[in-house]
Amino acid sequence: MTPTVNNSVRNGVDTAALFATLDAVKAAPQAASFQFRASNEWLNGTHSRSTIHGYFGVGEERTHERAFEADADHPTVLVGQDNAPTPVEYLLHALAACLTAGLVNIAAARGVRLTEVRSIVAGDIDLNGILGLDPAVRNGFEKISVRFTIKGDAPADVLRAVLEQSRARSAVFDMLTNHVPVDVEVETA
């Protein structure tokens, strides 16, 4: 028996489903409105746990196939117990993951087969800001750098163009480089 080959799957991406999604959103733009959520609970010290399960999308409340948990903490040198990555490390992970997902989808849509995608994301931060020791120092990263290694069946200029398109369409890159309003409310007991 000859195995069936699905030519619409490239780089693990079902390109037929990708293009169908694009067409569906073009036909019904309101379907593009999503709200993602995470709930967080303090555990001890600087250790907390977020649960990611429910979200709103395509006009209704939805859930992931399972709930995801992500712990965050600080290393012991920063008064934590080193139970998990720091919140700023998750931000670096989010940027790398978003750029990578976009890159893989765009490459698949353009017919480019990838053989390797790796990145290193680094963020420089001065703790004088967070610790309140110098009001002139910002609390967050001063600079983030991303370095990709991409290999596939396309010339280097095409691979660079795929990465550039991923950067241009990345939600996380956009949130980091453009001001996003953040409302913070509190309920006390």
MIKOL-707283 format. One record per residue (C-alpha): z, x, y. Coordinates in Angstrom, 3 decimals, m for minus. Example, Ala and Ser with C-alpha at 12.3 -4.5 7.8 and 13.67 -1.06 7.14 Angstrom:
+----------+----------+----------+
|       up |     east |    north |
+----------+----------+----------+
|    7.800 |   12.300 |   m4.500 |
|    7.140 |   13.670 |   m1.060 |
+----------+----------+----------+
***
This chain:
+----------+----------+----------+
|       up |     east |    north |
+----------+----------+----------+
|    0.000 |    0.000 |    0.000 |
|   m0.930 |    1.346 |    3.438 |
|    1.899 |    1.262 |    5.992 |
|    1.268 |   m0.838 |    9.075 |
|    1.194 |    1.144 |   12.309 |
|    2.178 |   m0.635 |   15.489 |
|    0.027 |    0.983 |   18.173 |
|    1.956 |   m0.792 |   20.915 |
|    5.062 |    1.342 |   20.306 |
|    5.003 |    4.681 |   22.097 |
|    8.039 |    6.927 |   22.685 |
|   10.144 |    4.184 |   21.068 |
|    9.015 |    1.711 |   23.756 |
|    7.236 |   m1.502 |   22.761 |
|    4.536 |   m1.309 |   25.427 |
|    3.215 |   m4.797 |   24.590 |
|    6.690 |   m6.203 |   25.318 |
|    6.933 |   m4.032 |   28.463 |
|    3.637 |   m5.375 |   29.845 |
|    4.574 |   m8.950 |   28.814 |
|    7.827 |   m8.581 |   30.765 |
|    5.930 |   m7.319 |   33.820 |
|    3.529 |  m10.276 |   33.594 |
|    6.382 |  m12.767 |   33.142 |
|    8.208 |  m11.473 |   36.226 |
|    4.969 |  m11.547 |   38.253 |
|    4.512 |  m15.190 |   37.228 |
|    8.153 |  m16.164 |   37.887 |
|    9.704 |  m13.739 |   40.415 |
|   13.070 |  m15.562 |   40.323 |
|   13.491 |  m14.284 |   36.743 |
|   13.951 |  m10.788 |   38.172 |
|   17.375 |  m11.606 |   39.694 |
|   20.070 |   m9.988 |   37.565 |
|   23.779 |   m9.338 |   38.055 |
|   25.417 |   m6.695 |   35.885 |
|   29.208 |   m6.523 |   35.604 |
|   31.966 |   m4.316 |   34.310 |
|   35.647 |   m5.233 |   34.070 |
|   38.201 |   m2.456 |   34.265 |
|   41.845 |   m2.195 |   33.251 |
|   44.294 |    0.577 |   34.074 |
|   45.878 |    2.077 |   30.957 |
|   48.162 |    4.899 |   32.157 |
|   48.103 |    7.631 |   34.762 |
|   44.472 |    8.138 |   35.808 |
|   43.195 |    6.652 |   32.528 |
|   41.390 |    3.299 |   32.653 |
|   38.969 |    1.396 |   30.436 |
|   35.925 |   m0.631 |   31.437 |
|   34.389 |   m3.325 |   29.276 |
|   30.746 |   m4.213 |   29.732 |
|   29.590 |   m7.364 |   28.000 |
|   28.402 |  m10.287 |   30.128 |
|   25.656 |  m10.331 |   32.737 |
|   23.354 |  m12.805 |   34.461 |
|   19.608 |  m12.508 |   33.945 |
|   16.424 |  m14.534 |   33.603 |
|   18.177 |  m17.548 |   35.108 |
|   21.282 |  m17.728 |   32.916 |
|   24.488 |  m16.074 |   31.772 |
|   23.902 |  m13.662 |   28.909 |
|   25.832 |  m11.132 |   26.851 |
|   24.958 |   m7.831 |   25.277 |
|   24.790 |   m7.932 |   21.494 |
|   28.253 |   m6.378 |   21.538 |
|   30.851 |   m5.424 |   24.132 |
|   30.779 |   m1.799 |   25.249 |
|   33.883 |    0.089 |   26.295 |
|   33.957 |    3.186 |   28.455 |
|   37.158 |    5.053 |   29.241 |
|   37.575 |    7.198 |   32.329 |
|   40.260 |    9.742 |   33.142 |
|   40.737 |   13.010 |   34.979 |
|   41.192 |   16.444 |   33.438 |
|   44.721 |   17.800 |   33.290 |
|   44.010 |   20.157 |   36.198 |
|   43.500 |   16.978 |   38.280 |
|   46.700 |   15.239 |   37.091 |
|   45.038 |   13.330 |   34.246 |
|   45.317 |   13.543 |   30.486 |
|   41.614 |   14.328 |   29.882 |
|   41.157 |   11.223 |   27.712 |
|   37.592 |   10.691 |   28.928 |
|   35.036 |   11.839 |   31.501 |
|   35.817 |   11.364 |   35.178 |
|   34.231 |    8.480 |   37.105 |
|   31.982 |   10.933 |   38.976 |
|   30.738 |   12.333 |   35.645 |
|   29.770 |    8.790 |   34.628 |
|   27.784 |    8.588 |   37.850 |
|   25.884 |   11.741 |   36.855 |
|   25.319 |   10.244 |   33.396 |
|   24.044 |    7.007 |   34.971 |
|   21.537 |    8.931 |   37.088 |
|   20.290 |   10.979 |   34.124 |
|   20.057 |    7.918 |   31.880 |
|   18.222 |    5.824 |   34.481 |
|   15.694 |    8.545 |   35.286 |
|   15.152 |    9.219 |   31.577 |
|   14.676 |    5.537 |   30.670 |
|   12.205 |    5.085 |   33.497 |
|   10.347 |    8.255 |   32.580 |
|    9.995 |    7.187 |   28.942 |
|    8.832 |    3.661 |   29.872 |
|    6.318 |    4.935 |   32.423 |
|    4.974 |    7.566 |   30.043 |
|    4.583 |    4.938 |   27.316 |
|    2.791 |    2.566 |   29.701 |
|    0.418 |    5.371 |   30.742 |
|   m0.338 |    6.315 |   27.141 |
|    1.585 |    9.602 |   27.261 |
|    3.391 |   10.557 |   24.055 |
|    6.546 |   12.535 |   24.734 |
|    8.008 |   15.107 |   22.370 |
|   11.029 |   16.201 |   24.418 |
|   12.914 |   15.005 |   27.472 |
|   16.070 |   16.812 |   28.568 |
|   17.903 |   16.938 |   31.842 |
|   20.852 |   18.616 |   33.454 |
|   22.492 |   16.763 |   36.319 |
|   25.083 |   18.571 |   38.429 |
|   27.151 |   17.300 |   41.322 |
|   28.987 |   19.504 |   43.804 |
|   32.227 |   18.062 |   45.177 |
|   34.942 |   19.459 |   47.447 |
|   38.344 |   18.046 |   46.507 |
|   39.651 |   18.591 |   50.040 |
|   38.073 |   15.225 |   50.881 |
|   39.465 |   13.195 |   47.970 |
|   42.895 |   14.764 |   48.372 |
|   42.953 |   13.950 |   52.090 |
|   43.426 |   17.595 |   53.045 |
|   40.415 |   17.821 |   55.362 |
|   39.092 |   14.682 |   57.077 |
|   35.816 |   16.482 |   57.804 |
|   35.033 |   16.759 |   54.078 |
|   33.460 |   13.741 |   52.412 |
|   35.159 |   12.205 |   49.376 |
|   32.064 |   12.159 |   47.184 |
|   29.418 |   14.550 |   46.032 |
|   28.008 |   16.865 |   48.665 |
|   24.882 |   17.417 |   46.598 |
|   23.440 |   16.308 |   43.255 |
|   20.727 |   18.264 |   41.490 |
|   18.630 |   17.109 |   38.549 |
|   16.557 |   19.457 |   36.420 |
|   14.225 |   18.024 |   33.765 |
|   12.398 |   19.594 |   30.838 |
|    9.564 |   17.332 |   29.731 |
|    7.121 |   17.983 |   26.909 |
|    4.342 |   15.745 |   25.670 |
|    0.631 |   15.333 |   25.092 |
|   m0.281 |   15.340 |   28.785 |
|   m0.865 |   18.130 |   31.289 |
|    2.033 |   19.328 |   33.447 |
|    0.760 |   17.499 |   36.550 |
|    0.725 |   14.187 |   34.664 |
|    4.246 |   14.757 |   33.325 |
|    5.423 |   15.574 |   36.866 |
|    3.764 |   12.394 |   38.152 |
|    5.529 |   10.346 |   35.473 |
|    8.867 |   11.808 |   36.544 |
|    8.086 |   11.182 |   40.218 |
|    7.257 |    7.541 |   39.453 |
|   10.534 |    7.257 |   37.545 |
|   12.424 |    8.650 |   40.531 |
|   10.623 |    6.238 |   42.848 |
|   11.551 |    3.233 |   40.647 |
|   15.058 |    4.307 |   39.543 |
|   17.779 |    1.806 |   40.457 |
|   20.520 |    4.441 |   40.198 |
|   18.595 |    6.972 |   42.313 |
|   18.053 |    4.228 |   44.901 |
|   21.747 |    3.297 |   44.948 |
|   22.754 |    6.931 |   45.393 |
|   20.269 |    7.727 |   48.149 |
|   20.362 |    4.464 |   50.140 |
|   23.380 |    2.710 |   51.549 |
|   24.521 |   m0.080 |   49.201 |
|   27.112 |   m2.473 |   50.656 |
|   30.245 |   m2.613 |   48.502 |
|   32.755 |   m5.420 |   49.042 |
|   36.304 |   m4.784 |   47.823 |
|   38.764 |   m7.657 |   47.541 |
|   42.349 |   m7.663 |   46.319 |
|   44.587 |  m10.233 |   44.661 |
|   48.265 |   m9.370 |   44.525 |
|   51.134 |  m10.940 |   42.662 |
+----------+----------+----------+
***
